[in-house]
Amino acid sequence: MVTLSHGGYMKAQSLSEYTAQKRGGRGKQAAPTKEDDFVDNLFIANTHDYILCFSSRGQVYWIKVYDVPQGNRTSRGKPIVNLLPLAEGEKINAILPVKVFSDDQFIFFATAQGTVKKTPLSDFANPRKAGIIAINLDEGDFLIGVALTDGKHDVMLFSDAGKAVRFDEDDVRSMGRASRGVRGMRLAAGQQVIALLVAEDETQTVLTATENGYGKRTPIAEYTRHGRGSQGMIAIQTSERNGKVVAATLVRTDDEIMLIGTNGVLIRTRVKEIREMSRATQGVTLINLGAGEKLASLSRIAEPEDVELEGGVEGAADSAAGDTPPGETTE
């Protein structure tokens, strides 16, 4: 089991440390993170699998799972930036575990300026230690998220202006690594895309949060499909009360999330405690902020029980180390 914390600490540990549990168990502590950190990426992989690490500069780096620092439940791991040849100021914005570099799967990219791109997973089958270009970025643009898809999903982009666009990923033709991509969302001056989501099914809800600490859950079915390149529909009102949107993520009722304030304070809460509301509403209070404070980001917490070790450790490793990783990670 590989874990990556919000603060960038990565480690790998044996699944044998986790006994099989029924659904709903609390699990064991996966990493003794600092008070200002928590685990937000967790997946199972075999030692010879790859982890693709995508940076803000549009580069991709490879790590073999056996090169990830080995640890146990009581160790923190090592900073991922120390494992990769990153340039100054370059950050890892997303990771994807990959078992087989198949032709029928794709990596979907989204940038802050609304550009999207879809590239066959097989184009990343030849690792290079120094990394390679995954997407060409315009001046001032940066990568905000990636997702592994099978060509049959809907893609959703959210802007800090409270707008969202949902479209079929087939609207974006497959392109090579060195290409720039196409327009996924039209933005007004000063706006940017803050989240890329890949809709799995209609039972999920979209959790949106604004900088002044307000947010809500909205059924994914309320986000109707349109063609790419539009300004999108209202996801949440960006009123003077709410401020800009800082996060959007797909959640289920039994999930827990972490709210991160600009003052460094973390607040953990259950998704079920956040009301479902329609798209055009302002939402409810998620976190009480002091004067001058803002909500910096929001993340779904990845817990050991998410691994679903039902049926024993060997069965979990066989089923969970497949080609498709759980979810997407963006900040």
KASULKA-V773148 format. One record per helix or strand of 3 or more residues. SS is the DSSP state (helix for helix, strand for strand). FROM is the first residue (numbers start at 0). TO is the last residue. If there is no record, write none. Layout:
# KASULKA-V773148
SS_FROM_TO + SS_FROM_TO
This chain:
# KASULKA-V773148
strand_1_4 + strand_8_11 + helix_14_16 + strand_38_42 + strand_49_54 + strand_58_63 + helix_64_66 + helix_79_81 + strand_91_97 + strand_105_110 + strand_114_119 + helix_120_123 + strand_142_148 + strand_153_158 + strand_162_167 + helix_168_170 + strand_192_198 + strand_204_209 + strand_213_218 + helix_219_221 + strand_244_250 + strand_255_260 + strand_265_269 + helix_270_272 + strand_294_299 + helix_303_306 + helix_312_319
